[in-house]
Amino acid sequence: MSLDAIALITSFLYVFAMIGAGEGLRKWRGYTVDFTRKFIHVAVGMWAYGTVLLFQRREFAIIPPLAFVAINAFSYWRGTFKAMETGKKENLGTIYFPLSFAALIWLLWDRPTLIVAGLMPMTWGDALAAVVGQDFGRRHYTVLGSTRSLEGSAAMLLAGWVATFAALALLGGIGLVTALWVSAVTALGAAAVEAVSPWGIDNLTVPAASALILALLLP
């Protein structure tokens, strides 16, 4: 069996295991769908590391995220995976995120660090922004019909900075000082884009903006 075939099997096993873990947290531990949805979101985003480390060819690496575009679309309409469906039909984030994942794989395959780092602001920043915003958000603002909190946006900036720095430091082959300021600029841009993106669309706009900033800063 080829390395790509093994990576494919591992990818599907990993993601379904994370969805199963989310279902377990929802059913047996009583966690809310908002929490389990973000748990799955982070777990899937972190598979970016597995993607660039295990796959040999982009033609195989792109299969899992594209498959989950279809799987998540089915779940969105049918409510198959309760742990990641809020029931709000205007939010297509679970479909858009693997689509962004697939796009970055295809476009940046020769720069694997940018694939991982480009997904980190959305993976960690968005998840923690939602948690902090819901629990601690006191200062709210509205852009294009979507209301967010300054506390949540600050959490996205900080979490995106740390997660992007970690990706650049671990995979980038660049100095820590460079990784620190590049990740800061990337996180700031991602937080700004998220603030003006309609709800759910940020799963497309934030990874795109993050990857573009990284590509411009690390030519």
C-alpha positions as CSV (number, residue, x, y, z in Angstrom):
1,M,0.0,0.0,0.0
2,S,1.4,3.4,-1.0
3,L,2.1,6.2,1.6
4,D,-0.7,8.3,0.0
5,A,-3.2,5.5,0.5
6,I,-2.2,5.1,4.1
7,A,-2.5,8.9,4.6
8,L,-6.0,8.8,3.0
9,I,-7.2,6.1,5.3
10,T,-5.6,7.8,8.3
11,S,-7.3,11.1,7.4
12,F,-10.8,9.7,7.3
13,L,-10.3,7.7,10.4
14,Y,-9.0,10.8,12.2
15,V,-11.8,13.1,11.2
16,F,-14.6,10.6,11.9
17,A,-13.0,9.9,15.2
18,M,-13.1,13.6,16.1
19,I,-16.7,13.8,15.0
20,G,-17.5,10.7,17.1
21,A,-15.7,12.4,20.0
22,G,-17.8,15.5,19.5
23,E,-21.0,13.4,19.5
24,G,-19.8,11.7,22.7
25,L,-19.2,15.0,24.4
26,R,-22.7,16.2,23.4
27,K,-24.6,13.0,24.3
28,W,-22.8,11.7,27.4
29,R,-21.1,14.8,28.8
30,G,-23.9,17.3,28.0
31,Y,-21.7,19.8,26.2
32,T,-23.6,22.2,24.0
33,V,-23.6,22.0,20.2
34,D,-21.7,25.3,20.1
35,F,-18.9,23.7,22.1
36,T,-18.7,20.4,20.2
37,R,-18.9,22.3,16.9
38,K,-15.8,24.3,17.8
39,F,-14.1,21.1,19.1
40,I,-14.5,19.4,15.8
41,H,-13.5,22.6,13.9
42,V,-10.2,22.8,15.8
43,A,-9.6,19.1,15.5
44,V,-10.1,19.2,11.7
45,G,-8.0,22.3,11.3
46,M,-5.1,20.7,13.1
47,W,-5.1,17.9,10.6
48,A,-3.3,20.4,8.4
49,Y,-0.2,19.2,10.1
50,G,-1.0,15.6,9.2
51,T,-1.8,16.5,5.6
52,V,1.6,18.1,4.9
53,L,3.6,15.5,6.8
54,L,1.9,12.3,5.5
55,F,0.8,12.9,2.0
56,Q,3.2,12.7,-0.9
57,R,1.0,14.2,-3.7
58,R,-1.6,17.0,-3.7
59,E,-4.0,14.9,-5.8
60,F,-4.4,12.6,-2.8
61,A,-4.2,15.2,-0.1
62,I,-7.1,17.2,-1.5
63,I,-9.5,14.2,-1.4
64,P,-10.4,14.2,2.3
65,P,-11.4,17.9,2.5
66,L,-13.3,17.7,-0.7
67,A,-15.1,14.6,0.5
68,F,-16.0,16.5,3.7
69,V,-17.4,19.4,1.7
70,A,-20.0,16.8,0.4
71,I,-20.4,15.0,3.7
72,N,-20.9,18.2,5.7
73,A,-23.3,19.5,3.1
74,F,-25.4,16.3,3.5
75,S,-25.2,16.7,7.3
76,Y,-26.2,20.3,7.0
77,W,-29.4,19.5,5.2
78,R,-30.2,16.3,7.0
79,G,-28.8,17.0,10.5
80,T,-26.7,13.8,10.4
81,F,-23.9,14.9,12.8
82,K,-25.7,16.7,15.6
83,A,-22.4,17.7,17.3
84,M,-21.6,20.1,14.5
85,E,-25.0,21.4,13.4
86,T,-26.5,24.4,15.1
87,G,-29.7,24.2,13.1
88,K,-29.1,27.7,11.8
89,K,-29.6,27.3,8.1
90,E,-27.8,30.6,7.2
91,N,-24.5,29.4,8.6
92,L,-22.6,27.2,6.0
93,G,-19.3,27.3,7.9
94,T,-18.9,23.5,8.2
95,I,-19.1,23.4,4.4
96,Y,-16.9,26.4,3.7
97,F,-14.0,25.4,6.0
98,P,-13.0,22.1,4.3
99,L,-13.4,24.0,1.0
100,S,-10.8,26.5,2.1
101,F,-8.7,23.6,3.3
102,A,-8.8,22.0,-0.1
103,A,-8.1,25.3,-1.9
104,L,-5.0,26.0,0.2
105,I,-3.7,22.4,-0.4
106,W,-4.1,22.8,-4.2
107,L,-2.7,26.3,-4.5
108,L,0.2,26.0,-1.9
109,W,1.2,22.4,-2.1
110,D,4.8,23.4,-2.8
111,R,4.8,25.6,0.3
112,P,3.4,23.3,3.0
113,T,4.2,25.7,5.8
114,L,1.8,28.2,4.4
115,I,-1.0,25.6,4.2
116,V,-0.7,25.0,7.9
117,A,0.0,28.5,9.0
118,G,-2.8,29.9,6.7
119,L,-5.4,27.7,8.4
120,M,-4.3,28.4,12.0
121,P,-6.0,31.8,12.5
122,M,-9.4,30.3,11.5
123,T,-8.7,27.0,13.3
124,W,-7.9,28.5,16.7
125,G,-8.7,32.1,16.4
126,D,-12.3,31.7,15.3
127,A,-13.0,28.9,17.9
128,L,-11.7,30.9,20.9
129,A,-13.3,34.1,19.6
130,A,-16.7,32.4,19.8
131,V,-16.1,31.0,23.3
132,V,-14.7,34.3,24.7
133,G,-17.3,36.4,22.9
134,Q,-20.2,34.3,24.2
135,D,-18.9,34.1,27.8
136,F,-17.2,37.4,28.3
137,G,-18.2,39.7,25.5
138,R,-19.5,43.0,26.8
139,R,-18.5,45.5,24.1
140,H,-20.4,44.6,20.9
141,Y,-20.2,46.0,17.3
142,T,-22.1,45.2,14.2
143,V,-20.7,45.0,10.6
144,L,-22.8,43.9,7.6
145,G,-25.5,42.5,9.9
146,S,-23.2,40.3,12.0
147,T,-22.7,41.3,15.6
148,R,-19.4,40.5,17.4
149,S,-17.6,41.6,20.5
150,L,-14.3,43.4,21.0
151,E,-13.4,40.7,23.5
152,G,-14.0,37.9,21.0
153,S,-12.0,39.7,18.3
154,A,-9.1,40.2,20.7
155,A,-9.2,36.5,21.5
156,M,-9.1,35.7,17.8
157,L,-6.1,38.0,17.4
158,L,-4.2,36.5,20.2
159,A,-5.0,32.8,19.5
160,G,-4.4,33.3,15.8
161,W,-1.0,34.9,16.6
162,V,0.1,32.0,18.8
163,A,-1.1,29.2,16.5
164,T,0.4,30.8,13.4
165,F,3.7,31.4,15.2
166,A,3.8,27.8,16.3
167,A,3.2,26.6,12.7
168,L,6.0,28.9,11.3
169,A,8.4,28.0,14.1
170,L,7.9,24.3,13.7
171,L,7.7,24.0,9.9
172,G,8.9,27.3,8.4
173,G,12.7,27.0,8.6
174,I,12.8,30.7,9.5
175,G,14.1,32.6,12.5
176,L,11.9,33.0,15.5
177,V,11.9,36.8,15.3
178,T,10.7,36.6,11.7
179,A,8.1,34.0,12.7
180,L,6.9,36.3,15.6
181,W,6.3,39.4,13.6
182,V,5.0,37.6,10.5
183,S,2.5,35.7,12.6
184,A,1.4,38.9,14.3
185,V,0.7,40.7,11.0
186,T,-1.1,37.6,9.7
187,A,-3.3,37.3,12.9
188,L,-4.1,41.0,12.8
189,G,-5.2,40.8,9.1
190,A,-7.2,37.7,9.8
191,A,-9.0,39.3,12.8
192,A,-9.8,42.4,10.7
193,V,-11.2,40.2,7.8
194,E,-13.2,38.1,10.3
195,A,-14.7,41.3,11.8
196,V,-16.2,42.4,8.4
197,S,-17.1,39.0,7.0
198,P,-20.8,37.9,7.2
199,W,-21.4,35.0,9.5
200,G,-20.1,31.7,8.1
201,I,-18.3,33.4,5.1
202,D,-15.3,33.9,7.4
203,N,-14.5,30.3,6.9
204,L,-13.6,31.2,3.4
205,T,-12.3,34.8,3.7
206,V,-10.1,34.3,6.8
207,P,-8.0,31.4,5.4
208,A,-7.7,33.2,2.1
209,A,-6.6,36.4,3.7
210,S,-4.2,34.6,6.0
211,A,-2.5,32.6,3.2
212,L,-2.2,35.7,1.1
213,I,-0.6,37.8,3.8
214,L,1.8,34.9,4.5
215,A,2.7,34.5,0.8
216,L,3.4,38.3,0.6
217,L,5.5,38.4,3.7
218,L,7.4,35.2,3.0
219,P,8.0,35.3,-0.8
